[in-house]
Amino acid sequence: MKTADLYIRVSTDEQADKGYSQRDQEERLRRFCFQNNYIIGNVIYEDHSAKSFNRPEWTKLLAELKKKSSKTNVILFTKWDRFSRNAGDAYQMISILSKIGVDLQAVEQPLDLSIPENKMMLAIYLAAPEVENDRRALNVFYGMRRAVKEGRVMGKAPFGYANKMTENGKKYIAVKEPEATKMKWAFNELAKGIYASNSVRIKINESLRKGISRTSFHLAIRNPIYCGKVFVPKHKDEEACFVEGQHEALINEELFDRVQEILDGKKRPQRPNTKIRVQENFPLRGFLTCPNCAKTLTASASKGRNNRYYYYHCNSTCGFRERAELVNKVFEEGLMTLEMHDPIKKYLKKILTDNYKDFIDDPLREKKKISDEIDTLNNRLSFARNKFLSEIIDDDEYLVIKRECKEQISKLEEDLNKNLVPQISNIDKLFEQALETLQNIGKHYLAGGIETKRAIIGSIFPEKLEFDGKHYRTTRINSIAYHIFQINNELVHNKKKRNNHFDHFSLNVDPQGFEPRLTVPKTGVLPLHYRSMLFLVMQIYSFFH
């Protein structure tokens, strides 16, 4: 007598739990075994799709059949679609089972596969369910695509929305709080361009019981669903497009586009430096290095019996420590020694004004050149139109000329807009105010707030400062400021110092190791890099206006 394993398969968990298909299949298979004197071995229940043989129970059965101890001769199932709905995979599996001596038989569609002609019937039995599957999948695809074109969101709702269903079974997405409010806030913060997207995500998750992952948030802020749009992907000859969604939008389309530009790097507002928070008592924090170990000094306050005492100190074991009051005072005294004489001020104003005019003049010449080219193309188009009206050229020739001219004019107009440089009418007055500010840089430093002080320090001293308890040293001073304030004392030999300790900002490295030595002309002023100087002057001036 032959030993048979019964293979009972349904497609879904619902059929396995609530339907009668499994019990019906088992009853018919047992009846067949009784009538044909088969010994029933294993009974396998499968609730998995037959699109492939990657099924849990089938994988276990195949592993048992390959063992030498297996006594199974045949596998029984009711119909061939219970075995497979993929003809290619089915033929391959039949070949594998044939090599280990196991036959297959569908009790309601019996075939003797040893007869070659029966393989034609097998192809029909296997192809029919595969065609049925493909047709069903195609119908589902077109149905879902039709729903998307109508503005419905298919699949799982994004963060801030929830999947809902109407009384008649129609599915839709609805706003879910407080996630929706958090996403509105996130888009508004991203539009400012101050914080990175992950920083915004972390801020959202702080007030939610179940937050959003990094990957999900990145996909969410790119999803047009939030501005009321639904994306329809390309299919065959239909181009991809956006349609108005049936759901409630959280943000407007303008805000969504602005966030996309920032994420793409096309529009990136200047982000403030949020890394260092400095108290008013420590304007030099982050700019000072330890004279013992060359590490950057930090700052902190110590609480005494009656007052708080502020110190710049080193974190290492070297133990360097100085009162912040002394360090700040010496720096302020040194800054007061930076002065600019009236002759230099007048000369600077002249070269800045001349350079600014040259800087403005170049784009204006380019603008005039582009305007002339546009006029030439318009004349050519007008000439071609006259020829066309006089029937000298035909329709096709005129349309070609018109299209070429329009394309070139459009491109030139775009270049013209890019090259427009706004000219400042009161530039002389602006330079006068800026240079006046530089003449009193020390006073402005003392009167300014913490942000103004740190901006001045960073502009004049690009390298770290070292304070030894009495004087400051630095490897390099901004080369433009170095010459404007005549810190090296080489430009005016009869200069009267305001402070006997003018070496507050002395260089502990020879300047020519960092900046090339320049020859001093008879006018007593160095040939400066004009545009760099213009930038420094206007930058320092902007701190106070």
Secondary structure, DSSP 8 states (H G I E B T S, - for coil): --EEEEEEEESSHHHHHH-SHHHHHHHHHHHHHHHTT-EEEEEEEEES-SSSS--HHHHHHHHHHTSTT----EEEESSHHHH-S-HHHHHHHHHHHHHTT-EEEETTS---TTSTTHHHHHHHHHHHHHHHHHHHHHHHHHHHHHHHHTT---SS--TTEEEEE-TTS-EEEEE-TTHHHHHHHHHHHHHHT-S-HHHHHHHHHTT-SS---HHHHHHHTT-GGGGTEEEE--BTTB--EEEE-SS--SS-HHHHHHHHHHHHTSS-------S----TT-TTTTTEE-TTT--B-EEEEEE-SSSEEEEEE-SSTT--EEEHHHHHHHHHHHHHT----HHHHHHHHHHHHHHHHHHHHHHHHHHHHHHHHHHHHHHHHHHHHHHHHTTSS-HHHHHHHHHHHHHHHHHHHHHHHHT-----TTHHHHHHHHHHHHHTHHHHHHHS-HHHHHHHHHHH--S-EEE-SS-EEES---HHHHHHTTTTS-S-TT---S-S-GGGEEESS-GGGTS------TTS-----HHHHHHHHHHHHHT--
